[in-house]
Amino acid sequence: MPDPVVTILDYGVGNLRSVARAFEVCGAMPRLAETPGQAMQADRLVIPGVGAFRSCVDALRAAGFADVVEQVVSHRERPVLGICVGMQMLLDVSEEFGQQVGLGFVPGKVSRIPSGAGSDDRRKVPHIGWSSLQPPTGASDVSWSGTVLNDTRRGTDVYFVHSFAAVPTLASDVLAVTDYGGHQICAALQRDNLFGVQFHPEKSGLGGLAIVRSFLNL
Amino acid sequence: MDIKGPNLIKGVHLEGLRKIGNPQERATRYYDEGADELIYMDVVASLYGRNSLVDLVRHATEHIFVPITVGGGVRAVGDVDRLLRVGADKVAVNTAALARPELIEELSRQFGSQCIVLSVEAKQRRDGGWEAYTDNGREHTGRDVVEWVQQAEQLGAGEILLTSIDKEGTRKGMDIALISAVTGVVDIPVIASGGAGTAGHLVAAISEGHADAVAVADMIHFDRTDLRSLRGELEQAGLSLRTPMVEEADA
């Protein structure tokens, strides 16, 4: 069986080396797509994203990738994975610097993590560090099998670095959460073949690489 | 990991620098043993005006899948860009930011607060407060540490790497008063460094100093312990650590 080909959208934000390298050590052939034509052929599509929501969405649109993502997403057998801001962009809107329009594949918004100032659970924002993956509250029977978390045990720690987080409207879109100082953050979401992770699997040690591998096995 | 030229080095209190060995081998070992993050510092970069760790970081990110912070000689947007492009996740600034605090604002606007770390080298004054130093504790600046970290947070620093020059390399314990003074005034994560000789010292920095993380060098560079046993001791002391996945778990 040939190595699975993974297409990573390269729209000029952030460094894609670590992401590409993680897929490589997991046995895939990562390809960076700089044009919509290259991206359209993707069997598996990865949407990275770092920094500000608005600049990511703008750059993604300017590169002509918004339509490509739409087509790949609606072509249900092709898995798509958004990472960090790449996940946040899948939602309708973000409250980062006013209201910013996202790609709207997952109903919901992106909001700033509440700092809890003045309350007992004061938390630092940005949320930087390792935090564990858990099933969403009230959905302890949620199954991770057949998802990017197929080989992930509950409680696995992964690396987060973000100030904003996705708040999907539908509980059924939330695949995993993490507790941050008493506040639940959507850590992973799924809608059919579309996955998003708020954390960085390429920076989460062996536990992160297991998630990369599960995405390749979808 | 303090880097000078091709070597991993470590300052030993009052005895200057000692060579530890090949930084690449060490980095891989620490990653395998469960390091949550690696911090590389080019200790002579400010002297020469540039960071020479680009190749080292590029190589490290081929094999290491935890966050990497790089510092030393970072003066401008271009320096940060160069380091992020080869795979650094965060960049630490000290000397140039003290000379021109607006640098922090420029960098955090451009790259986001999450990747701008303020590195602080603190030395206690006679009056009990702390002064910020540069160039590995060689140059003093007259800036008060507690004021400086607050200004840096306002300018957009996303994290603070706080090193006690007095304790650094002594193995006699961390400067808990310094750590508390800083964690008490900022709302961004603080990584405490300098002086750890035992697991108990690290526990004190977290539980009494309220540090968000601790950095170790001496303890593991000189093989006084290894990260695996250290993590075990910290867990026994009641700290909540991530459980690094072991290879067998994959089988």
Interface residues (C-beta under 8 A of the other chain):
Chain A: G14 N15 R17 S18 R21 A22 V25 V50 G51 A52 S115 R122 K124 V125 P126 I128 G129 W130 S132 D151 R153 G155 T156 D157 Y159 V161 H162 S163 H200 E202 K203 S204 G205 L206 G207 G208 L209 A210
Chain B: Y31 G34 D36 R58 T61 E62 F65 V66 P67 L84 R85 V86 G87 D89 F111 G112 S113 Q114 C115 G158 E159 D187 I188 P189 D212 A213 R242 T243 P244 M245 V246 E247 A249 D250
